[in-house]
Amino acid sequence: MSSRIRIAIIGRPNVGKSTLFNRLTGRKRALVHDRPGVTRDRIETNAQWYLHGKAVAVTLVDTGGLGGEHFEQEIREQVATAVDHADVILAVFDAQSGLMPEDMEITRELAKKGLLGRIPVIGTINKVDAESHELLESEFHATGIDHIATVSAEHGRGIDALKELLWDLVPDKTRQNALETAAGQDEIEESVPRIAIIGKPNAGKSTLANALLGSNRMITSPIAGTTVDAVDVTAVLPGGIRAVLVDTAGIRRKSRTEQGIEVLSVVQARKTIERCDVAVLMIDAVHGVTDQDEKIGGLLDEAGCGVIVAVNKWDTQKKPDSPDMETAADIVRERMGFLRYAPVIFISATRNEGLEEIGSLAVEILEQRKTRIPTHEFTEWIREESGVHNPRNAKFYMCHQSGRNPPTFVCHVSDPEKVHYSLKGHLVNSMRKRWGFMGNPIRLLFVSAGQGKKKRATR
């Protein structure tokens, strides 16, 4: 039995499932758009509710619209998995359009699976504006669902009553588990690293996520843009490493990004970069490093997260003139010089080859990020290294570490203008040789010693 109340949200397209999901989770986690079919993968998020003065641990599961035009079979499979593992099902209907044949078909499927009566199913009528709901509730009772709730997910009306109804319907054991989990969850997921899979469309991101998870958790397709939302899944990676794995939408060039939902999905992917601990940048071995790969790599470097470069589809490189791994890694580093600190691995997501390194590398990158260098040691070391190569004769005073996410260092110097770019490069390279920081960008800032303010900051 789950330690949280698992709530699956299902329904036909455009009834407001993702809006309800966001309302119940308390944040804008799922993409919301007027166009049907935006949600395709199964999106899960943990949340904490407060009912009767007590914290309750829940897991909300958003699903794709049943009966839509795109990826119908794949979405059905995702929905089937969601309801099979649910403690409660919210079957969402649209008050504005009334009861539709597609709604009846969904409830018939629930009845066929034997779910009606076995676990709580709440018919959730969304987009309700009127104060009186008796007629609406009477209409939707025709679905055969005993428990009906009326809400406006967009405006928050009826949400508290829906939560109360749900709480009343779940078994006592499920309630107790949810209370106990909420009581001790503050420390639970804090130490679990977030690993985001990033790249341009069709690089194999969802295929890699499925391979690492050992199941078809994400919908995959040769069609670019299949994934439109960031999908978080807690997983145990090869080597027994626990992490939150985040699959993201492919980031296209601006000129090739359509208006509307695709723009939103790219924004979501960029937000994911900002909150991940380690990003796996997927490169398609068939096309090599492209300009777009370089731009995405630049986003990762600016965000300050740890980075692993994964060259995917390596199994396709069997021609006599194909470079070996060492040569190919040099080519990647040459094209993306700003990510030279990132380890380069070669994988085949479809064949499960080379994946065992990802978890261990992520852990090592985060471990090296924890390195703390004492101020006295760092100051003496900088002064010594600056004597090796210092074309403009900049004088260094106190130097100290100011942060670890990413590793950031401040050097007080006589004049920041005298710190030549080649000296900066020498210092960063020498720092890596001595202290590591594998897979992590290093921020090295130079400020005027006399004023205690930045005259010019450089990385």
N, C-alpha and C positions, 0 to 999 in steps of 0.2 A: 504494500500500500504506500502511496506517495506521502512524503513528509509535508507536502503543500497541497492545497486544494487546486487541482488542475482543471482549468475552465477552458473548454474549446468553444470558439465562436465560429459558427457556420452560417451559410445562407447563400442566396443567389447573388450575382454581381450587383454592385451599386446600392445595396440596402443600408450601407453605413457600418459595416463590420469593423473596418480599420478605425473609424472615428470612435466607435464604442470601445475598441481595444485601447486606443490612446487615452480615452476618458477613464477607463478602469485601471490603467497602469499609472496614471497621473503624469504622463509625459508624452510628447509627440514622437513616439518610437516608430510607428508604421507610417508609410507614405499615404497621404489622402489626396485623391484627385477625382474630378467629376467623371473622368473616362473609366468605363468598366474594365475590370481585368488588371488593375494595377497590382494587387497582391497576388502572387503566384506561389511562392514558397511558403512553408509553414514558419511563422515567426513566433518565437516564444520569449516571454519576458517575465522575470520574477517581480513581484510587487508586495507591498505591505499595506493592508487595510487596517482601519481601527473600527471595531464593532463592539458595542457595549463596553467601551473603555479598555478593550484589550487589543493588542496587535495580532493580526492574523496573516500568515504567510500564504500567498497564492501564486500560481503560475498561470498567466494568460496566454492563450494560443490563438493567434490570428490565422485565418486560412483564406485561400483563394475562393472566388465566387464560383459556385457550382452551376453548370449549364452555360458557361461563357463560350466565346468563339475560339479562344486560343488556349493551347495546352490543356484541353479538357480532361484527357485521361490522366495526365500527370497530376493535375490539381485534385482529381477525385482520389487518387492514391494518397496524396498528402492529407486530405480531409479524413479519409478512412483511418489513417494512422492516428490523427489527432483525436477522433472520437473514441477509438479503441482504448486509448490511454487516459481518457478524461474521467474526472469525478463528477463534473457537471457539464451539460451542453447548453449553450445559449444559441437557439435557432432564431436568427434575426430576420425580421420582416419589415416591409416598408409601408407605413401608414398612408403615405401619399398615393401610392398605386393600389393599395388594398391587397387582398389575398389573390395571388397569381397561381396558375397551374404549376409553375416551377417550384413554388413554395410547397404545394401539396406533394410534388414528387420527392422533395427532400425529406419531408416527414414520413412518407411511405418507406423511403430507404432506411430511415431510423427504425421504423417498426419492423422491417424485414430483418434487420440486424439484431432485433430483440432488445433494443436499447430503451424504448419507451416502457417505463415501469421498472426497468432494472436499475438505471441510474437517473438522477434528476435531469429533466429536460425542461428548460424554461423558454416558452415562446416569447421573444423579446420584440415588441412592436416599436420600431424606431421612427423618428421624425414626427412625433406626436406633438401637436401644437395646442389642441383644445384642452380645456380643463376636464370635460366629461369624456370618459373612455369606455363607457359600458357597451356602446354599439360596436366599437372596434374590437373589444375583447370577445364579444359574442361572435363576431365574424371569424376571428382567428381560432376560436375553439373548434371550428370545423376541421382543423388539422389533426385533431385527436390528441393534442398536447393539453395536459390538465392545468399546467401552471403558466399563466400569462402575465407579463409585465409590460407596462407602457413607459417609454422613455423618449427623451430627445438627447441623444449623445452629444450633439453639437453644442447644446446650451446647458447640459448637465441636469436637466429635469428628470426626475424619477430614478436617478442612479443610486441614491442611498436606499430607496425602497427595493430596488433590484438586488443590491448586496444583502439586505436583510432577508429577502425571500430565499436567496441562494444559501445563506447561512442556516436558515431554518430547515432546508431540504437535505443538506448533506448529513451522512451518518455521524454519530457521536465520536467514533474512533477517528474519522477524517478530521473533524473539528479539533480534537485533542492534539493530533499530530501537527496541524497547522499552527496552533497556539504555541506548542513547544518549539517548533522550528523558528517562529518569529521571535521568541524570547532569546534564542541564542544565535541569531543569524548575523549580528553586527560584525563578528570576526570571521564569518565563514568565507565569503568570496573576496575578501580584501586582498589575500595573497595569491589569488589565481590570476595568472597573466592573461592579458587580452592579445590574441594573435590575429591580425587582420590580413586577409588575402586580397591583394590590390593588383590592378593591372588594367590594360585596355581590354575592350570586348573580345571575347573568343580566345583568350589566352589560356583557358582551362581552369579558371578559378573555382567554379562550382564542382568540377570534376575532382580537383585536388581536395576540396572540402569533403566530398563524399568518400574519397579514398582514405583520408585521415580518420573519418568517423566510422568507416567500415559499413556504411549503409547509404542508400539513395536518399539522403536527407534533403538535398537541393535538387531542383529541377535543372536538368542539363539539356542543351540543344545546340546544334550547329548554328542556329539563328543568333546573330549578335544581339545583345540586349535582353536575353532571356531573364537574367536576374535584374530586378529593378529596385529592390530594397536591400538594406544590409540585414543579414540574418545571423543572429548570435546563437551559438550552441555550446553548452559546456561539454567537453569531451576529454577522454583519456587518449593522448597521442601515443604513437610508438615509443617505447621506452618507459611507459607508465607515467607519463607527465600529464598532469591535469591542467587544462587551460580552457578559456572561453575562445572558441574559434569563430571568427566573423567573416562571412562571405559577403562580398560587396558587388555592386553594379560596376560594369566596365566603364572606365573614364575615357571618353572620346575627346578628340580635338573639338574646340568650340565650334568651328565651321561645320562639323558633322553632327553636332548635337541638335536634335529636334527641339522644338518648343514644347512646353508642358511637362509631361511626366518624366521624360528623359533628363531634362534639366534638373528636376527635383532629385532624381536618383543619383546624379553626379554630385549634387550638393550633399546628399546623404553620405556618399562614399568619402567625400572630403572631410565631413564631420567625424566619420569613423577613424580616419587617419589621425585626427587630433586627439582622440581618446584611446588609441591603442597603445600597448607597450612595445610590441614588435610587429612590424609589417613584413609580409612575404611578398616581394615584388615579382610578379610572374612575367617572364619574358618568353615569347613564342620562338622556339628554336628554328621553326620553318622560315620565319621572316627576319630573325635576328633582332638586334636592338634598333628600334625605330625612334624617330623624333618624339613621338608621343610617350614612349617608354622613358626617354630622358626627362621629359616634362614631369611625368609622374614621380620619377626618382627625385626631382628637384622639390616637389611638394613634400615628400617624405623627409628629405634633409632639412627643409625649413621647419617642419613640424617637430623635429627633434626626437622622434621615436627611434627605436632600434630597427635595423633593416637586415633582411636576408634576401639576396637575389636568387630566385629559382628559375633556371632555364628549363622550361617544360617542353614536352614532346621530343626529348633528346633521342628517343628510340627511332625517330625518323631520319636521323643523321647518319645514314649508312653508306653514303656515296664515297668512292675512293678519295675525292678531293675535299671531303668534310673535315674540318679541323678536329683535333683531339681536345679533350676537356681542358687541358692546361692552356692551349692556344686560344680556345673559345673563351675561357675565363679572362685571359689578357685582353681580348677584343672587347668584352663587356666592360672591363675596368677602364679601357682606353676611351670608350664612348661615354661612359658615365664616371668621369674622373672625380666628381664630387662625392661619389659613393664608394671610393676605393676602400673605405673601412669596412664595407659590408661583405661578409662571406658569400661566395658564389657556389651554388650547388646545381647539379644536373639531375633532372627527374623525368619520369614518365608517369603522370597522374593516372592515365588509363591502365597502365600495367603495374601500378603500385611499386615502382622502382625508384630508389633514392629517397624515399620519404622519411626513413628512420632518423635522418639528421635534423629534421626541422624542429622537433621538440627539444632535443638536447642543445641545439644551437641557440634557440630562444632563451632557454634557461641560462646558458653561459653568458649571453649578451646582457641579460638582466642582472646577473651576478656581478659582471664586470662594471656595470653601471653603478653599483653600490660603493665602488672604490672611493675612499676618502683620503686625500693627501694632506698631511699636516702643513700648516702655513710656513713654518720655518724650513721644513724640508723642501717644499716647492719653491720658495724664494731662493734658497741657495742653489737649487738645481737650475732654475731659470737663469740666474746670473752666470753660472758656469757654461750653460749651453749657448747663451747669447754671445759669449766670448769666442765661440767657434765660427759663427757667421753673423756679422752685424755691420753691413756696409755703410749704414748712416750713423753708426756709433750712438744708438739710443741707450740711455742709462736706465737700468731697472732698479726699482726700490722694492717695496713690499708687494708680494704676489700671493694670492690666496684663491681657494676654491669657494665659489659662491653658490653652487647648486649641483645637483646630480641628475636632474631630469630635464634636459640632457646634461652631461658633465660640462660645467661652466666654470671658467677661471678668469679672474681679473688681475691684470698686471699694472701697477702704478709705475709710470715711466716719466722721464724728463720731458719728452715731447712725443705724443702719439704719431705725429707726422714723420718722425724718424724711424718708425717701425716699418721696414721694407717688407713687401709681400713675401719675398723669399725667406726672410727671417721668420715670419709667421708660419710658413710652410715647414721650415726646418724644425721649429719648436713643436708643432703638432705631430709631425712624424716621429720625432724623438720621444715625445710623451707616449705615443703608442708602443714604441719599442720597450719603454721602461715599465709602463703601467697597464698596457693592454687597451682597454676600452673597445674591444672588438665589436663591430656591428653598431657602434654608437657614434653619432656626430660629436665633435668636441667644439665647444664655443670658447674662443680665446679672445678676451676683450682687453683693450689697452686704454687707460685713462691717464689724464695729467696728474702727476704726483702732487703738484703744488696746490691745486684747487680742490681736489677730492671729487671733481666732477668729470664727466666724460667730455673731453675735447673732441675726440672722434672715437667711435667704437668700431672695431673690426673683428671679424671672425677668423 
